[in-house]
Amino acid sequence: MQYRLRDINDMDRDTFVAVFGGVFEDSPWVAETAWQSVPFESNEYLVEALCDVVRRAGRERQLALLRAHPELGVRKPLTGHSEREQRNAGLKGGEGARAELLADLNRRYRDKFGFPFILAVKGLGPDEIIMRFRERLENSPEDEFDECLGQVFRIAGFRLEELLNEFSSGRTV
């Protein structure tokens, strides 16, 4: 379902959180805080308000947000957004060598950085995802923290595109 700006601005806090609370993985606090900025002047302003909550949250809260993300290619239940995104990227239901490789990459990444590998997988296939996994394992912890936050914003942009009437995620948030 898509929402129009006037309907969003008329939402009470609980409804707003119910609609937008899953945009940032398992972190409804982002929507709870952004709701305080109602009324939003435009869909873009709403997107910026949500992302600014994360930008201003501080390192510990940002780290908790990163840690709320699922590992890629895991065989456990995921949120609706993550389930669909990973399935569309060819990562769900994987067996054999690819599943073992993803499990190993996930373990190595989490051991090095302390949070899961986060990548906006929309439009990517398994081979490209694995390539990016390997490349980013070479990053420094600080660079990878920043990269993951950027990926979180890209994921949020794609999710918001599904929710907002007349919104394009073509720009960087």
SULDAPE-V887653 format. One record per pair of residues at least 4 apart in sequence whose C-alpha atoms are under 7 Angstrom apart, sorted by sequence separation. I is the first residue (numbers start at 1). GAP is how many residues later the second one is. D is the distance in Angstrom with one decimal. If there is no record, write none. Layout:
I;GAP;D
I;GAP;D
This chain:
3;4;6.5
4;4;6.3
5;4;6.1
6;4;6.3
7;4;6.4
11;4;5.8
12;4;6.2
13;4;6.2
14;4;6.1
15;4;6.2
16;4;5.9
17;4;4.6
22;4;6.0
28;4;6.2
29;4;6.0
30;4;6.1
31;4;6.0
41;4;6.1
42;4;6.5
43;4;6.3
44;4;6.2
45;4;6.0
46;4;6.3
47;4;6.3
48;4;5.8
49;4;6.4
50;4;7.0
51;4;6.3
52;4;6.0
53;4;5.9
57;4;5.7
58;4;6.1
59;4;6.0
60;4;6.3
61;4;6.3
62;4;6.3
63;4;6.1
64;4;6.2
78;4;5.9
79;4;5.9
80;4;6.2
81;4;6.1
82;4;6.0
83;4;6.0
84;4;6.0
85;4;6.3
86;4;6.4
87;4;5.5
94;4;6.8
95;4;5.2
96;4;6.3
97;4;6.1
98;4;6.1
99;4;6.1
100;4;6.2
101;4;6.1
102;4;5.9
103;4;6.2
104;4;6.1
105;4;5.9
106;4;6.1
107;4;6.0
108;4;6.2
109;4;6.0
110;4;4.8
124;4;6.2
125;4;6.2
126;4;6.1
127;4;6.2
128;4;6.2
129;4;6.1
130;4;6.3
131;4;6.3
132;4;6.0
133;4;6.3
139;4;6.2
140;4;6.0
141;4;6.1
142;4;6.4
143;4;6.1
144;4;6.0
145;4;6.4
146;4;6.3
147;4;6.2
148;4;6.1
149;4;6.4
150;4;6.4
151;4;6.1
152;4;6.1
153;4;6.1
154;4;6.4
155;4;6.2
156;4;5.9
157;4;6.1
158;4;6.7
159;4;6.7
160;4;5.9
3;5;6.6
11;5;5.7
22;5;6.8
40;5;6.0
57;5;6.3
78;5;5.3
86;5;5.2
87;5;4.9
94;5;5.4
110;5;5.1
124;5;6.5
139;5;5.9
21;6;6.6
22;6;6.3
40;6;5.7
86;6;6.0
110;6;5.3
161;6;5.7
21;7;4.1
109;7;6.7
161;7;6.0
54;8;6.6
109;8;6.4
161;8;6.0
21;10;5.2
106;10;6.8
17;11;6.4
20;11;5.9
106;11;6.7
158;11;6.1
157;12;5.3
17;14;5.4
17;15;5.9
34;15;5.7
34;16;5.4
157;16;6.9
73;18;4.8
13;19;7.0
16;19;6.9
31;19;6.5
34;19;6.5
73;19;5.7
30;20;6.3
33;20;6.8
153;20;6.1
13;22;6.4
30;23;6.0
30;24;6.7
73;26;6.8
109;28;6.2
113;28;5.8
9;29;5.9
73;29;6.4
9;30;5.1
118;30;5.6
9;31;6.5
120;31;5.7
89;32;6.2
119;32;5.5
89;33;6.6
118;33;6.3
89;34;6.9
120;34;6.2
71;35;6.4
89;35;5.8
90;35;6.3
91;35;6.4
120;35;5.2
85;36;6.7
89;36;5.2
90;36;6.0
5;37;6.7
85;37;6.5
89;37;6.4
5;38;6.4
27;38;6.5
26;42;5.9
25;43;6.1
25;44;5.8
71;45;5.6
70;46;6.8
71;46;6.4
69;47;6.6
67;48;5.0
66;49;6.2
67;49;6.2
51;102;6.8
43;124;6.5
48;125;6.6
24;132;6.1
23;133;5.4
23;136;6.0
23;137;6.8
2;160;6.6
3;160;6.0
4;160;6.4
2;161;4.4
3;161;5.1
4;161;5.3
1;162;6.2
2;162;5.1
3;162;5.5
2;163;5.4
